[in-house]
Amino acid sequence: MTEIKYVIKDEMGIHARPAGELVKACAGFPCKIMISKDGKAMDAKRIMGVMSLGVKCGQEIVMTFDGENEAEAASTIAAFLEEKL
């Protein structure tokens, strides 16, 4: 299992557009990807789960990757977070 932590820098937090882009990026990998905030974890491949976390600017998220291609997925998603959020 691979884990990354990231503090959201986007003023709007994880709102609809970046949430959709994040879900789409995660869906491209076969491994299980979870996103969590304050101990509440959701499937990062499901838009409603990601949105329900209500992540705001300055809050930390933890993403875990488990399974096939997890290292590649973690690297790609970490770059996505830096670029978009």
C-alpha positions as CSV (number, residue, x, y, z in Angstrom):
1,M,0.0,0.0,0.0
2,T,1.2,3.5,-0.9
3,E,0.1,6.6,0.8
4,I,0.4,10.3,0.0
5,K,-0.6,13.4,2.0
6,Y,-1.5,16.7,0.4
7,V,-2.7,20.1,1.8
8,I,-5.2,21.7,-0.6
9,K,-4.0,25.0,-1.9
10,D,-7.0,25.9,-4.2
11,E,-9.0,28.7,-2.7
12,M,-12.2,26.8,-3.6
13,G,-11.1,23.5,-2.1
14,I,-12.2,20.3,-3.9
15,H,-15.2,21.6,-5.7
16,A,-17.1,20.0,-8.6
17,R,-14.7,20.6,-11.5
18,P,-11.5,19.4,-9.9
19,A,-13.3,16.6,-8.1
20,G,-14.5,15.3,-11.5
21,E,-11.0,15.6,-12.9
22,L,-9.6,13.7,-9.9
23,V,-12.1,10.9,-10.2
24,K,-11.3,10.6,-13.9
25,A,-7.6,10.5,-13.2
26,C,-8.1,7.8,-10.5
27,A,-10.4,5.7,-12.7
28,G,-7.5,5.2,-15.1
29,F,-5.7,2.9,-12.7
30,P,-6.7,-0.7,-11.7
31,C,-5.7,-0.3,-8.0
32,K,-8.0,0.6,-5.2
33,I,-7.7,4.3,-4.4
34,M,-9.2,5.9,-1.3
35,I,-9.3,9.6,-0.3
36,S,-9.7,10.6,3.3
37,K,-10.0,13.7,5.4
38,D,-10.3,13.8,9.2
39,G,-10.5,10.0,9.3
40,K,-13.4,9.7,6.9
41,A,-12.4,7.7,3.8
42,M,-14.2,7.5,0.5
43,D,-13.5,5.7,-2.9
44,A,-11.6,8.2,-5.0
45,K,-13.2,6.8,-8.1
46,R,-16.7,8.0,-7.1
47,I,-17.6,11.6,-7.5
48,M,-20.2,11.7,-4.8
49,G,-17.8,10.2,-2.3
50,V,-15.1,12.8,-3.1
51,M,-17.6,15.7,-3.0
52,S,-19.1,14.4,0.3
53,L,-15.8,15.0,2.1
54,G,-16.2,18.7,1.7
55,V,-12.5,19.4,1.5
56,K,-11.6,23.1,1.8
57,C,-8.5,25.2,1.2
58,G,-5.8,24.5,3.8
59,Q,-7.1,21.0,4.8
60,E,-5.0,17.9,4.4
61,I,-6.2,14.9,2.5
62,V,-4.6,11.4,2.6
63,M,-4.8,9.2,-0.5
64,T,-4.0,5.5,-0.3
65,F,-3.3,3.2,-3.3
66,D,-3.5,-0.6,-3.0
67,G,-3.0,-3.1,-5.8
68,E,-1.7,-3.3,-9.3
69,N,0.3,-0.2,-10.5
70,E,-0.1,1.5,-7.1
71,A,3.3,3.3,-7.2
72,E,2.5,4.7,-10.7
73,A,-0.9,5.7,-9.6
74,A,0.4,7.5,-6.5
75,S,3.0,9.4,-8.6
76,T,0.5,10.4,-11.2
77,I,-2.1,11.6,-8.7
78,A,0.5,13.4,-6.6
79,A,1.5,15.4,-9.7
80,F,-2.2,16.0,-10.5
81,L,-2.8,17.4,-7.0
82,E,0.2,19.7,-7.2
83,E,-1.0,21.0,-10.6
84,K,-4.7,21.3,-10.0
85,L,-5.3,21.7,-6.3
